[in-house]
Amino acid sequence: MTKDKIILGVDPGTVIMGYGLIHIKENQPVLLNFGILRLNQIENQPDRLKKIFDRMDQLIAEYKPDEMAIEAPFFGKNVQSMLKLGRAQGVCIAAALNRNLPVEEYSPKKIKQSLTGNGNASKEQVAAMLQRLLNIKELPQYLDATDGLAAAVCHFYQKGIGMNNKSKSDSWKSFISDNPKRIK
C-alpha cells in the first residue's frame, strides 16, 4: 500500500505554467489544488524564470509535497521554443531540489497514456478523465492547469518510476529486491 503523501505535478511553460497537487490517502488520489501561473505580461525571459522559481518555491513551502512530477520537454520544430521550455523546466526542478524534493520526469505521451490509456489523447480528454477521477466540478479556462495535475496523477499511477528511474524499473536487481518471495 502506498503511504499517504502529497505530489506536486508541473506542466512547465514560459507563457503559462500549469501545476496541480494531489494527496494520496489510503492509496487514492485526492485533489488539493491546481492552477496556472501566467507569465505573458513579463517581457524579459530571466524575469519570467525568476517568477517561475518563486511560485514553485511558494507552492512547495505552502503544501509541503513529498515528491514532484514534471512533464518532460518534447522535441518540437521551433528550437527557440524548445530552449525556453527547457529553461522553465530546469527552474522548476531547481526550485524542488533547493528544498530537497525528489523530482521525476514523464513524457507527454506517458502522462496521457497513464490517464486515458491513449498516448495521443487530447488535452480535453485528459481534463475530462481528471474531472471524473478527482471530482472536479468545473474545468479551468486554461488546460495547462489540468496538464500539471495530470503529471501528479501519472506519477502516482507509475509508482514514481519515470524517466529518471527507468534503469531502476528495468533491472533484475530491482525486480529481485521488490519481489523477494518470487525468487527460488
Rosetta blueprint (number, residue, H / E / L):
1 M L
2 T L
3 K L
4 D L
5 K E
6 I E
7 I E
8 L E
9 G E
10 V E
11 D E
12 P L
13 G L
14 T L
15 V L
16 I E
17 M E
18 G E
19 Y E
20 G E
21 L E
22 I E
23 H E
24 I E
25 K E
26 E L
27 N L
28 Q E
29 P E
30 V E
31 L E
32 L E
33 N E
34 F E
35 G E
36 I E
37 L E
38 R E
39 L L
40 N L
41 Q L
42 I L
43 E L
44 N L
45 Q H
46 P H
47 D H
48 R H
49 L H
50 K H
51 K H
52 I H
53 F H
54 D H
55 R H
56 M H
57 D H
58 Q H
59 L H
60 I H
61 A H
62 E H
63 Y H
64 K L
65 P L
66 D L
67 E E
68 M E
69 A E
70 I E
71 E E
72 A L
73 P L
74 F L
75 F L
76 G L
77 K L
78 N L
79 V H
80 Q H
81 S H
82 M H
83 L H
84 K H
85 L H
86 G H
87 R H
88 A H
89 Q H
90 G H
91 V H
92 C H
93 I H
94 A H
95 A H
96 A H
97 L H
98 N H
99 R L
100 N L
101 L L
102 P L
103 V E
104 E E
105 E E
106 Y E
107 S L
108 P H
109 K H
110 K H
111 I H
112 K H
113 Q H
114 S H
115 L H
116 T H
117 G L
118 N L
119 G L
120 N L
121 A L
122 S L
123 K H
124 E H
125 Q H
126 V H
127 A H
128 A H
129 M H
130 L H
131 Q H
132 R H
133 L H
134 L H
135 N L
136 I L
137 K L
138 E L
139 L L
140 P L
141 Q L
142 Y L
143 L L
144 D H
145 A H
146 T H
147 D H
148 G H
149 L H
150 A H
151 A H
152 A H
153 V H
154 C H
155 H H
156 F H
157 Y H
158 Q L
159 K L
160 G L
161 I L
162 G L
163 M L
164 N L
165 N L
166 K H
167 S H
168 K H
169 S H
170 D H
171 S L
172 W H
173 K H
174 S H
175 F H
176 I H
177 S H
178 D H
179 N L
180 P H
181 K H
182 R H
183 I L
184 K L
